[in-house]
Amino acid sequence: MATAASAGTTRTVDRALALLAEVCAEDSIGLSECARRAELPASTALRLLRTLEGSGFVTRDEEGCFRAGSRLIQLGALALGRQSLVRIAEPVLDRLVGATGESAYLTIAGPGGTAIHIAMVEGTHAVRHTSWVGRSFPTAGLVVGRALADDVPACGYVSEHDRLEPDVTAIVAPILRPGGVAAAMSLLGPSYRIDDATLHRYGAILAEEARVLSGHLGATPSTDTTGQETRP
């Protein structure tokens, strides 16, 4: 009995993982197609996908199609933390903290208008922004969303006060790759410490480091750093 139960559990896990792999292979996928690819009856696929949905590993959009969920993105971000983008970015984040004393983050786009921090180096001040690595958050109305969409002025960065967290200023720049945006890099610190002059000085440092990191990824962004961003 124990052997049969163990085999049944293993088969269920295998099926769930097969469905999860198919969901991750597409931006979104319908139940019938997902079940067909995983070679499962639609009823079985639906039951397993609902379980995965309840755990946050998948989510359903307005049309009923399945997408990667926030929990999966968070786990992926933790795994990505050991991969090439983060390894390349780590010395850049270290330099940012050394030059400014503020916490530096690397952020990627998630599903459904979200973003997730995949790496950070904590600032050196006694009062500093603490780690949000692995945390998913909506980007609507935030400058990190603009950076991930490469919607930045000539200075190469965007900034805002108090939008996502009270009394926190964010300065963000896009990290480019050939054909698009790979990630965003940001400095976060308490607003009382970052006045306009400091903000623009830090922004110029961030934009330059973002260009360096973009170059490592094969992009050739503009070198113009003369513009200034007006905060919303």
Legacy VTK file of the C-alpha trace (Angstrom):
# vtk DataFile Version 3.0
C-alpha trace
ASCII
DATASET POLYDATA
POINTS 232 float
0.000 0.000 0.000
2.776 2.403 0.900
4.546 1.688 -2.386
1.358 2.261 -4.384
0.658 5.519 -2.550
4.225 6.696 -3.150
3.968 5.880 -6.845
0.691 7.795 -7.068
2.208 10.833 -5.397
5.197 10.740 -7.708
2.922 10.506 -10.756
0.894 13.515 -9.547
4.045 15.572 -9.036
5.352 14.585 -12.473
2.079 15.634 -14.083
1.983 18.946 -12.231
5.564 19.704 -13.235
4.787 18.838 -16.861
1.873 21.285 -16.829
3.990 23.945 -15.157
6.656 23.541 -17.841
4.060 24.087 -20.562
2.699 27.204 -18.837
6.221 28.618 -18.576
6.903 27.916 -22.243
4.311 30.486 -23.354
3.171 33.979 -22.374
-0.220 32.382 -21.768
-1.810 29.062 -22.665
-5.354 27.678 -22.674
-6.420 24.602 -20.740
-6.980 22.384 -23.776
-3.607 23.145 -25.333
-1.798 22.770 -22.022
-3.454 19.405 -21.385
-2.682 18.232 -24.933
1.000 19.100 -24.666
1.304 17.428 -21.261
-0.601 14.396 -22.611
-3.230 14.603 -19.860
-7.025 14.545 -19.834
-8.410 18.072 -19.612
-10.151 17.256 -16.313
-6.883 16.092 -14.738
-5.015 19.095 -16.094
-7.643 21.487 -14.736
-7.518 19.904 -11.275
-3.740 20.160 -11.110
-3.639 23.680 -12.558
-6.174 24.825 -9.965
-3.913 23.429 -7.250
-0.948 25.268 -8.749
-3.059 28.409 -9.000
-4.016 28.172 -5.342
-0.320 28.021 -4.437
0.555 31.018 -6.599
2.595 29.044 -9.131
0.209 29.855 -11.975
-2.428 32.499 -12.511
-5.340 32.898 -14.924
-5.986 35.980 -17.035
-9.357 37.444 -17.995
-9.660 35.026 -20.922
-9.098 32.001 -18.687
-5.596 31.276 -20.000
-2.829 30.257 -17.632
0.362 32.249 -16.974
3.324 31.930 -14.636
2.293 33.088 -11.156
4.017 35.353 -8.674
5.280 32.482 -6.523
7.007 30.931 -9.520
8.521 34.302 -10.441
9.829 34.692 -6.896
11.452 31.266 -6.916
12.841 31.954 -10.366
14.305 35.219 -9.129
16.068 33.442 -6.294
17.501 30.942 -8.774
18.404 33.718 -11.188
20.367 35.320 -8.380
23.069 32.740 -9.053
23.034 33.187 -12.809
24.935 35.397 -15.257
22.971 38.668 -15.116
23.289 38.938 -11.368
26.940 37.895 -11.403
27.700 40.596 -13.949
25.681 43.173 -12.002
27.118 42.495 -8.544
30.310 44.570 -8.933
28.247 47.398 -10.438
25.864 47.347 -7.482
28.868 47.362 -5.152
30.267 50.454 -6.900
26.913 52.226 -6.667
26.733 51.642 -2.932
30.345 52.723 -2.538
29.690 55.965 -4.417
26.362 56.868 -2.787
25.928 54.905 0.435
22.365 54.027 -0.657
20.941 50.548 -1.312
21.222 49.380 -4.927
18.805 46.955 -6.626
18.590 44.951 -9.838
15.013 44.390 -11.018
13.344 42.423 -13.814
9.851 42.564 -15.272
7.350 39.988 -14.034
4.001 38.906 -15.475
0.911 41.071 -15.518
2.540 44.463 -15.021
4.705 43.467 -12.064
8.414 43.595 -11.316
10.666 41.698 -8.950
13.992 42.573 -7.364
16.493 39.808 -8.110
19.609 41.229 -6.439
20.638 44.030 -4.116
23.535 45.416 -2.144
22.506 47.091 1.091
23.496 50.692 1.732
26.106 51.692 4.269
24.109 54.298 6.210
22.614 53.452 9.594
19.185 54.273 8.113
18.923 52.455 4.784
16.513 50.569 2.539
16.510 46.858 3.417
16.255 43.902 1.072
13.195 43.317 -1.102
14.881 40.542 -3.109
12.319 38.033 -4.380
9.389 40.353 -3.716
6.907 40.980 -6.543
5.151 44.342 -6.817
2.967 46.162 -9.391
4.740 48.747 -11.552
1.753 50.888 -12.572
2.619 54.537 -12.005
6.145 53.765 -10.772
9.404 54.876 -12.334
10.709 51.305 -12.265
7.954 50.510 -14.769
9.144 53.365 -16.972
12.724 52.129 -16.793
11.690 48.575 -17.697
9.834 50.044 -20.700
12.925 52.137 -21.575
10.835 55.280 -21.111
13.584 57.528 -19.774
14.833 61.004 -20.766
18.252 61.867 -22.190
19.850 61.831 -18.737
19.321 58.055 -18.649
17.352 57.767 -15.409
13.985 58.498 -13.793
13.180 59.258 -10.184
10.326 59.697 -7.728
9.590 60.417 -4.079
7.238 58.472 -1.808
5.316 56.577 -4.533
5.685 52.935 -3.498
6.960 53.468 0.046
6.477 56.576 2.212
9.604 58.706 2.654
11.638 56.666 0.145
13.183 58.109 -3.015
13.842 55.821 -5.986
16.252 56.581 -8.819
16.061 54.032 -11.645
17.850 53.381 -14.952
17.260 50.699 -17.599
19.773 47.946 -18.330
19.691 47.360 -22.073
20.422 44.290 -24.141
20.367 43.963 -27.930
16.741 44.439 -28.909
15.284 45.550 -25.588
15.516 45.980 -21.835
17.077 43.249 -19.716
16.441 44.780 -16.290
16.385 47.982 -14.295
18.925 49.163 -11.753
17.984 51.499 -8.929
19.134 53.385 -5.876
16.688 53.570 -2.960
17.119 55.715 0.100
15.247 57.916 2.580
13.871 61.065 0.975
15.204 63.364 3.718
18.756 62.468 2.653
18.265 62.895 -1.101
17.638 66.529 -2.044
17.444 67.693 -5.670
21.185 68.219 -6.074
21.982 64.841 -4.524
19.298 63.157 -6.624
20.763 64.423 -9.901
24.309 63.573 -8.811
23.277 60.036 -7.892
21.223 59.790 -11.075
24.241 60.613 -13.220
26.293 57.958 -11.396
23.500 55.402 -11.826
23.026 56.189 -15.518
26.737 55.773 -16.187
26.876 52.426 -14.367
23.754 51.309 -16.263
25.515 52.077 -19.536
28.524 50.055 -18.391
26.339 47.076 -17.508
24.373 47.412 -20.757
27.673 47.309 -22.618
28.555 44.025 -20.919
25.274 42.643 -22.291
26.100 43.790 -25.821
23.961 46.939 -25.988
25.207 50.305 -27.192
23.062 52.906 -25.392
23.490 56.660 -25.810
26.281 58.289 -23.837
24.397 61.586 -23.341
24.273 62.428 -19.633
23.511 66.136 -19.875
19.751 66.003 -19.376
17.941 66.141 -16.045
14.852 64.274 -14.984
11.950 66.196 -13.499
10.372 64.244 -10.683
6.618 63.521 -10.922
LINES 1 233
232 0 1 2 3 4 5 6 7 8 9 10 11 12 13 14 15 16 17 18 19 20 21 22 23 24 25 26 27 28 29 30 31 32 33 34 35 36 37 38 39 40 41 42 43 44 45 46 47 48 49 50 51 52 53 54 55 56 57 58 59 60 61 62 63 64 65 66 67 68 69 70 71 72 73 74 75 76 77 78 79 80 81 82 83 84 85 86 87 88 89 90 91 92 93 94 95 96 97 98 99 100 101 102 103 104 105 106 107 108 109 110 111 112 113 114 115 116 117 118 119 120 121 122 123 124 125 126 127 128 129 130 131 132 133 134 135 136 137 138 139 140 141 142 143 144 145 146 147 148 149 150 151 152 153 154 155 156 157 158 159 160 161 162 163 164 165 166 167 168 169 170 171 172 173 174 175 176 177 178 179 180 181 182 183 184 185 186 187 188 189 190 191 192 193 194 195 196 197 198 199 200 201 202 203 204 205 206 207 208 209 210 211 212 213 214 215 216 217 218 219 220 221 222 223 224 225 226 227 228 229 230 231
